[in-house]
Amino acid sequence: MLEKAESTSLISSIINLPGIFAFQKEIDNKLKNQEKFGVLYCEVENIEQYSKIFGSKRSEEIIKFTFDIIRQNVPPSSKIFHITLNSFCILCLSEDVPLIGNGIVGKFNKEILNYYSEKISLINICVVGASNYETPFSNYREVAKVMFELINYAKKFSKSIFIMNRRKRI
């Protein structure tokens, strides 16, 4: 099996997306320019367990499959970033967050069974979203904190799910 860092670099080179630093810079620029935006964080769950059963080559196929689903559900005005081996971020218009999130989860659930049978319920995708229209952010750390809290909450459901941040800062 590939080491995690080695596997991430191979997949990133195949997918050819900007990473976490580019994402952070984009967020900082949008905040500096007082632009409204939406952000989604997508994480494929149980990829390590899947890799142990089916091998690292099949795990890479899952990541590429996930990227294809994300790409199909993201409008041209949005940007996709590959954050870690099994996670992606999307920067989009505020109003696009629910449509993108629900679209990714719906298509993922329909097509993931092409990679294994229903009897082995291993892989799911957690997608969380927020908008600075709903929740004003003052810096990247606040965005990251909300995404972290939401993804940890989403993982508790042990199924593919989209959760939108509805909290408003007063």
C-alpha positions as CSV (number, residue, x, y, z in Angstrom):
1,M,0.0,0.0,0.0
2,L,1.2,3.5,-0.8
3,E,2.2,5.7,2.1
4,K,-0.4,8.4,2.7
5,A,1.8,11.4,1.6
6,E,3.0,9.5,-1.5
7,S,-0.6,8.5,-2.4
8,T,-1.9,12.0,-1.9
9,S,0.8,13.4,-4.3
10,L,0.0,10.8,-6.9
11,I,-3.7,11.5,-6.8
12,S,-3.1,15.3,-6.7
13,S,-0.9,15.0,-9.8
14,I,-3.6,13.1,-11.6
15,I,-6.5,15.4,-10.5
16,N,-4.2,18.5,-10.8
17,L,-6.0,20.7,-8.4
18,P,-4.7,23.5,-6.1
19,G,-4.4,22.6,-2.5
20,I,-4.9,24.0,1.0
21,F,-2.6,27.0,0.7
22,A,-4.4,28.2,-2.5
23,F,-7.7,27.7,-0.8
24,Q,-6.6,29.7,2.2
25,K,-5.4,32.5,-0.1
26,E,-8.6,32.6,-2.0
27,I,-10.6,32.8,1.2
28,D,-8.4,35.6,2.6
29,N,-8.7,37.6,-0.7
30,K,-12.5,37.2,-0.7
31,L,-12.7,38.4,2.9
32,K,-10.3,41.3,2.2
33,N,-12.4,42.4,-0.8
34,Q,-15.6,41.9,1.3
35,E,-17.1,39.5,-1.3
36,K,-19.9,37.1,-0.4
37,F,-19.0,33.5,-0.9
38,G,-20.0,29.9,0.0
39,V,-17.6,27.1,0.9
40,L,-18.1,23.4,1.1
41,Y,-15.9,20.8,2.6
42,C,-16.3,17.2,1.2
43,E,-14.7,14.2,3.0
44,V,-14.8,10.6,1.8
45,E,-15.2,8.4,4.9
46,N,-13.6,5.0,5.5
47,I,-11.2,5.1,2.6
48,E,-8.5,3.5,4.8
49,Q,-10.7,0.5,5.6
50,Y,-11.7,0.2,1.9
51,S,-8.0,0.3,1.0
52,K,-7.3,-2.6,3.3
53,I,-10.0,-4.7,1.7
54,F,-9.7,-3.7,-1.9
55,G,-6.2,-2.3,-2.2
56,S,-4.7,1.2,-2.7
57,K,-5.3,1.2,-6.5
58,R,-9.1,0.9,-5.9
59,S,-8.9,3.6,-3.2
60,E,-7.3,5.9,-5.8
61,E,-10.2,5.1,-8.1
62,I,-12.7,6.1,-5.4
63,I,-10.9,9.5,-4.9
64,K,-11.0,10.1,-8.7
65,F,-14.6,9.0,-8.8
66,T,-15.4,11.5,-6.0
67,F,-13.6,14.3,-7.8
68,D,-15.6,13.5,-11.0
69,I,-18.9,13.8,-9.0
70,I,-17.8,17.0,-7.4
71,R,-16.8,18.5,-10.8
72,Q,-20.1,17.5,-12.3
73,N,-22.0,19.3,-9.5
74,V,-20.0,22.5,-9.4
75,P,-20.9,25.4,-11.7
76,P,-18.1,27.1,-13.7
77,S,-18.1,30.1,-11.4
78,S,-16.8,27.8,-8.6
79,K,-13.3,26.5,-7.7
80,I,-12.4,23.0,-6.4
81,F,-9.4,22.4,-4.1
82,H,-7.8,19.0,-3.1
83,I,-7.1,19.4,0.6
84,T,-6.0,15.9,1.8
85,L,-6.0,12.4,0.3
86,N,-9.8,12.1,0.9
87,S,-11.0,15.6,1.1
88,F,-11.9,18.5,-1.2
89,C,-13.1,22.1,-0.7
90,I,-15.2,24.1,-3.0
91,L,-15.4,27.9,-3.1
92,C,-18.6,29.1,-4.8
93,L,-21.4,31.6,-4.8
94,S,-23.3,31.8,-1.5
95,E,-26.6,30.7,-3.1
96,D,-25.0,27.6,-4.7
97,V,-24.0,25.9,-1.5
98,P,-27.2,23.8,-0.9
99,L,-27.5,22.8,-4.6
100,I,-23.9,21.7,-4.8
101,G,-23.9,19.8,-1.5
102,N,-27.1,18.0,-2.1
103,G,-26.1,17.2,-5.7
104,I,-22.8,15.7,-4.6
105,V,-24.3,13.5,-1.9
106,G,-27.2,12.3,-4.2
107,K,-24.9,11.3,-7.1
108,F,-22.3,9.8,-4.8
109,N,-24.9,7.6,-3.1
110,K,-26.3,6.4,-6.5
111,E,-22.9,5.6,-8.1
112,I,-20.7,4.4,-5.2
113,L,-22.2,0.9,-5.4
114,N,-20.4,0.4,-8.7
115,Y,-17.3,0.0,-6.5
116,Y,-18.6,-2.7,-4.1
117,S,-21.8,-4.5,-3.1
118,E,-24.5,-3.1,-0.9
119,K,-23.6,-5.7,1.7
120,I,-20.3,-4.0,2.3
121,S,-21.4,-0.5,3.4
122,L,-17.9,1.1,3.8
123,I,-17.7,4.3,2.0
124,N,-19.7,7.5,2.4
125,I,-19.2,11.2,1.8
126,C,-19.8,13.9,4.3
127,V,-20.3,17.3,2.8
128,V,-20.7,20.4,4.9
129,G,-21.3,24.0,3.7
130,A,-21.4,27.5,5.0
131,S,-21.7,31.0,3.5
132,N,-20.4,34.3,4.8
133,Y,-23.8,35.7,3.8
134,E,-25.3,33.7,6.7
135,T,-22.3,33.7,9.0
136,P,-19.9,36.6,8.6
137,F,-16.3,35.4,8.8
138,S,-13.5,37.8,9.6
139,N,-10.6,35.4,8.7
140,Y,-9.7,32.0,7.3
141,R,-9.4,30.4,10.8
142,E,-13.1,31.1,11.5
143,V,-14.0,29.4,8.2
144,A,-11.9,26.4,9.0
145,K,-13.3,26.2,12.5
146,V,-16.9,26.1,11.3
147,M,-16.0,23.5,8.7
148,F,-14.2,21.4,11.3
149,E,-17.2,21.6,13.7
150,L,-19.7,20.7,10.9
151,I,-17.6,17.8,9.5
152,N,-17.2,16.3,13.0
153,Y,-21.0,16.5,13.5
154,A,-21.7,15.0,10.0
155,K,-19.5,12.0,10.7
156,K,-21.7,11.0,13.7
157,F,-24.4,10.0,11.2
158,S,-22.2,7.2,9.6
159,K,-23.8,7.8,6.2
160,S,-23.5,10.1,3.3
161,I,-24.9,13.5,4.3
162,F,-25.0,17.2,3.5
163,I,-25.2,19.7,6.4
164,M,-25.5,23.4,5.9
165,N,-24.3,25.8,8.6
166,R,-27.3,27.8,9.8
167,R,-25.7,29.5,12.7
168,K,-25.6,33.3,12.6
169,R,-23.1,35.4,14.4
170,I,-24.7,38.3,16.3
